[in-house]
């Protein structure tokens, strides 16, 4: 038991390795290996579908008469799971794929067929250009035109990017602030006009008024033109008028919401008869008693 665990074995002094007989194995020897189906296929004998990744005990052999750039090509033999017919698969190092040689048909190879058709069309074009030099010249002119168009588009993009880089954000913000100030001043002037028109005051313009850079005369506010006492009276008058206007508007709004309920006879109280008629009733009862 101890001999099988050691790394070195005992060789006697009269050991001659040349006397060991060599095994004469055939060149096309087959090995039994475990294989997974490289693609989905359909058996041509019974029509059984074999999905990709199904495991088989296959026989492997080397194809000695074929190779690609010094890479060996191997062939595998498997059997259908239903009818036990033989299916032969071969490696394809040129396309990094497998080829079904016999016994089955590969499924879902539309992409591969499209690639093969494109390669064939390119080969045909190359052959035509080799035979006809005018076709080659036309193709070159088209390619040169496309390159020129692409370069023009790139130059346009570069010019646009350079323009965007030259834009100053500070100037844009300053212009926006100036426009906003002008809008605010214009709104204040319009509000002043409305107040004066509403309360019956007229604009007073003197020669001493301030003048803008554009030559437009600035209007003084009405409060600055009045004396302190007149200013106080004017402010009180404006407050009273605004309160009266708001009160009237509030009443009108309430009246629009109030709905008068019609009075029916059933709702008239019994004591609503006039007192004079009650007294007449008293007199008549006295006379009848007499």
HUKA-V246295 format. One record per residue. N is the residue number from 1. RES is the residue in three letters. PSI is psi in whole degrees, -180 to 180 (none if undefined). Layout:
N:RES:PSI + N:RES:PSI
This chain:
1:UNK:-26 + 2:UNK:-22 + 3:UNK:-32 + 4:UNK:-12 + 5:UNK:-10 + 6:UNK:156 + 7:UNK:-36 + 8:UNK:138 + 9:UNK:163 + 10:UNK:129 + 11:UNK:125 + 12:UNK:163 + 13:UNK:-25 + 14:UNK:24 + 15:UNK:131 + 16:UNK:109 + 17:UNK:-19 + 18:UNK:-20 + 19:UNK:-7 + 20:UNK:128 + 21:UNK:139 + 22:UNK:143 + 23:UNK:129 + 24:UNK:92 + 25:UNK:146 + 26:UNK:152 + 27:UNK:-38 + 28:UNK:44 + 29:UNK:145 + 30:UNK:141 + 31:UNK:144 + 32:UNK:119 + 33:UNK:160 + 34:UNK:130 + 35:UNK:145 + 36:UNK:140 + 37:UNK:124 + 38:UNK:-15 + 39:UNK:163 + 40:UNK:140 + 41:UNK:169 + 42:UNK:129 + 43:UNK:133 + 44:UNK:-16 + 45:UNK:-53 + 46:UNK:-9 + 47:UNK:15 + 48:UNK:136 + 49:UNK:130 + 50:UNK:116 + 51:UNK:163 + 52:UNK:134 + 53:UNK:-2 + 54:UNK:139 + 55:UNK:141 + 56:UNK:154 + 57:UNK:106 + 58:UNK:164 + 59:UNK:130 + 60:UNK:137 + 61:UNK:160 + 62:UNK:134 + 63:UNK:104 + 64:UNK:-26 + 65:UNK:3 + 66:UNK:143 + 67:UNK:165 + 68:UNK:110 + 69:UNK:41 + 70:UNK:1 + 71:UNK:130 + 72:UNK:151 + 73:UNK:135 + 74:UNK:151 + 75:UNK:139 + 76:UNK:142 + 77:UNK:121 + 78:UNK:172 + 79:UNK:145 + 80:UNK:143 + 81:UNK:-11 + 82:UNK:-53 + 83:UNK:-2 + 84:UNK:27 + 85:UNK:153 + 86:UNK:136 + 87:UNK:131 + 88:UNK:128 + 89:UNK:144 + 90:UNK:146 + 91:UNK:152 + 92:UNK:84 + 93:UNK:-22 + 94:UNK:-40 + 95:UNK:9 + 96:UNK:55 + 97:UNK:-174 + 98:UNK:156 + 99:UNK:132 + 100:UNK:112 + 101:UNK:-45 + 102:UNK:148 + 103:UNK:-13 + 104:UNK:165 + 105:UNK:134 + 106:UNK:143 + 107:UNK:158 + 108:UNK:53 + 109:UNK:31 + 110:UNK:-42 + 111:UNK:-43 + 112:UNK:-41 + 113:UNK:-38 + 114:UNK:-41 + 115:UNK:-43 + 116:UNK:-40 + 117:UNK:-40 + 118:UNK:-41 + 119:UNK:-40 + 120:UNK:-42 + 121:UNK:-39 + 122:UNK:-40 + 123:UNK:-40 + 124:UNK:-42 + 125:UNK:-43 + 126:UNK:-40 + 127:UNK:-41 + 128:UNK:-43 + 129:UNK:-35 + 130:UNK:-36 + 131:UNK:-38 + 132:UNK:107 + 133:UNK:-23 + 134:UNK:-38 + 135:UNK:-40 + 136:UNK:-39 + 137:UNK:-43 + 138:UNK:-41 + 139:UNK:-41 + 140:UNK:-40 + 141:UNK:-41 + 142:UNK:-43 + 143:UNK:-40 + 144:UNK:-38 + 145:UNK:-42 + 146:UNK:-40 + 147:UNK:-40 + 148:UNK:-43 + 149:UNK:-42 + 150:UNK:-41 + 151:UNK:-39 + 152:UNK:-42 + 153:UNK:-40 + 154:UNK:-40 + 155:UNK:-41 + 156:UNK:-41 + 157:UNK:-40 + 158:UNK:-41 + 159:UNK:-42 + 160:UNK:-42 + 161:UNK:-38 + 162:UNK:-39 + 163:UNK:-41 + 164:UNK:-34 + 165:UNK:-30 + 166:UNK:-12 + 167:UNK:132 + 168:UNK:120 + 169:UNK:-34 + 170:UNK:-41 + 171:UNK:-41 + 172:UNK:-43 + 173:UNK:-39 + 174:UNK:-43 + 175:UNK:-39 + 176:UNK:-41 + 177:UNK:-41 + 178:UNK:-44 + 179:UNK:-40 + 180:UNK:-41 + 181:UNK:-41 + 182:UNK:-40 + 183:UNK:-41 + 184:UNK:-45 + 185:UNK:-40 + 186:UNK:-39 + 187:UNK:-39 + 188:UNK:-41 + 189:UNK:-42 + 190:UNK:-39 + 191:UNK:-42 + 192:UNK:-42 + 193:UNK:-45 + 194:UNK:-41 + 195:UNK:-45 + 196:UNK:-39 + 197:UNK:-36 + 198:UNK:-41 + 199:UNK:11 + 200:UNK:25 + 201:UNK:148 + 202:UNK:150 + 203:UNK:134 + 204:UNK:121 + 205:UNK:124 + 206:UNK:172 + 207:UNK:-20 + 208:UNK:4 + 209:UNK:153 + 210:UNK:152 + 211:UNK:134 + 212:UNK:175 + 213:UNK:-27 + 214:UNK:2 + 215:UNK:9 + 216:UNK:131 + 217:UNK:128 + 218:UNK:138 + 219:UNK:133 + 220:UNK:151 + 221:UNK:152 + 222:UNK:-33 + 223:UNK:-32 + 224:UNK:-20 + 225:UNK:-10 + 226:UNK:156 + 227:UNK:167 + 228:UNK:-46 + 229:UNK:-45 + 230:UNK:-36 + 231:UNK:-43 + 232:UNK:-43 + 233:UNK:-39 + 234:UNK:-41 + 235:UNK:-42 + 236:UNK:-41 + 237:UNK:-42 + 238:UNK:-41 + 239:UNK:-44 + 240:UNK:-46 + 241:UNK:-39 + 242:UNK:-39 + 243:UNK:-41 + 244:UNK:-41 + 245:UNK:-42 + 246:UNK:-36 + 247:UNK:-43 + 248:UNK:-42 + 249:UNK:-37 + 250:UNK:-41 + 251:UNK:-44 + 252:UNK:-38 + 253:UNK:-41 + 254:UNK:-42 + 255:UNK:-33 + 256:UNK:-27 + 257:UNK:-25 + 258:UNK:134 + 259:UNK:122 + 260:UNK:133 + 261:UNK:128 + 262:UNK:141 + 263:UNK:128 + 264:UNK:167 + 265:UNK:-30 + 266:UNK:-26 + 267:UNK:-8 + 268:UNK:128 + 269:UNK:157 + 270:UNK:-28 + 271:UNK:12 + 272:UNK:2 + 273:UNK:145 + 274:UNK:151 + 275:UNK:-29 + 276:UNK:-38 + 277:UNK:-35 + 278:UNK:-40 + 279:UNK:-40 + 280:UNK:-37 + 281:UNK:-37 + 282:UNK:-42 + 283:UNK:-42 + 284:UNK:-36 + 285:UNK:-34 + 286:UNK:-44 + 287:UNK:-37 + 288:UNK:-32 + 289:UNK:-34 + 290:UNK:none
